[in-house]
Amino acid sequence: MFRRKWEGLPADPDFPVDLEKLGYFINEEDEVRAIDNPNNYFKFFLNRNPRWNERQRFAMNQALQGVIWERLERLGMKKVLLPLGTEDTSKPHVPIFVSKDIASASRVVVIFGETGQDLGVLAHRVIGGPGGVNKGSMVSILSSLMEQSSSSVDLRPPGVILANTGELIWWPEGNRTLSRIAFNAVPMKSAVHLGNLITDANLVEKNEDALHHISHMFKTVIPHFVNDGAKIDIIGVGDGADLVETYLDHLLIKHDKWKSRISCLALVGGTLPAWELKNEEFAKVFLRKKARAYATSTEPAGMIISGPDGNPNTTTFTEQGCPVFSSGSEHYTELTLIRARDIVLDWMQEVAMTPEDEEYTNPEYHVVYCDPKLDLGAEPDWSQWEDEALAGGGEKEECQEAQVQEGGTQKGEAQKSLEEPVKDKGKEGKAVAWDPRLVIVEPPKAEETHNDNVEVGEGKDEN
């Protein structure tokens, strides 16, 4: 019997948190490229062992976050540690970003991102790929907000608060909090340990999870930094939009003061059904008048898909209690605010520029949109699935079926051939069902190879 000691386990791979040492740089187009080949973007699959890939991505994301934070600070943001009053950075804390001149701002935009993203990040697929660092991060959002006015009588840019719904797990060795994905990639005792255990020591007071963090923002942080007369605009992204909407559903029941302070609510990529809300006034009054949703859709960004009551003629989820627009992102929720940035912020500027003696209300929409119907041509009769031609019995029949799609003079002949029963060649004149065929393909056995970077297989118990 063999026994493997702890010191015999392969060491966890280590990568420097430095863009240049990792082999990358940011080019003139603000895109991350490889130093050895500037035509290449970030390469995630560095090794066949997933642990090596995760550790490299962790170092890369940390390095890029440092670049993003520097740019946010150049735009007038400052980092604040929560709970408020935390000065010792070795104690558990959650960082957020707040505008330096927020105390005098008459309008403040509060942004709640996705719970799986790092602070300041919208989508790493854009930061490390086509698009670049600014476009894939909150830097582009801040830059656009800096060009806006707070109101019709205050031409100064609005104040901004970047909440941190993603990085809530305290990492003692790094003196910082991390997202769940990043926490899985922090150094372990060996490369083959199962993972990092989360205990009470990894929780931050009043920020134990995303909902507690949102509650702390409204109860303590916003009242502390924002003056009582300032209007508040809220942006929620992905599940962050669902959580902030859930919290507002309860908050507006108990505290009427927030009803007059919150000017508008943008639900970007959110999917919370209106029927799950408990506050009828919030669900049927506030959302209809002062909220808009931006959903993943194949339609161009800004196209209205549904009114507040939903649209039964589309597969996109629209029963959110407010008008629903296309974000321009077909599939990925993390791209919704990137694609819909201009239309979301332009709408918020429209709300902000409403005269002081008037109250903004969403216009009434008469939506006639419906999903486009595909013309499939001659649809086969699937009730005759035993027919070899309809069941895919040969390439010839598939070619004939493809010709049916094109129409023309061959349509009738092809359709006729599809309707004729297939005859068994071994039994002349007798129509039978097609004979199933079973083909077994055995791939050649590959020669065993050895990867010097992978040591997981050593010390295998032979008993």
Order of alpha helices (4+ residues) and beta strands (2+ residues): beta-beta-alpha-beta-beta-beta-alpha-alpha-beta-beta-beta-alpha-alpha-alpha-beta-alpha-alpha-beta-alpha-beta-beta-beta-alpha-alpha-alpha-alpha
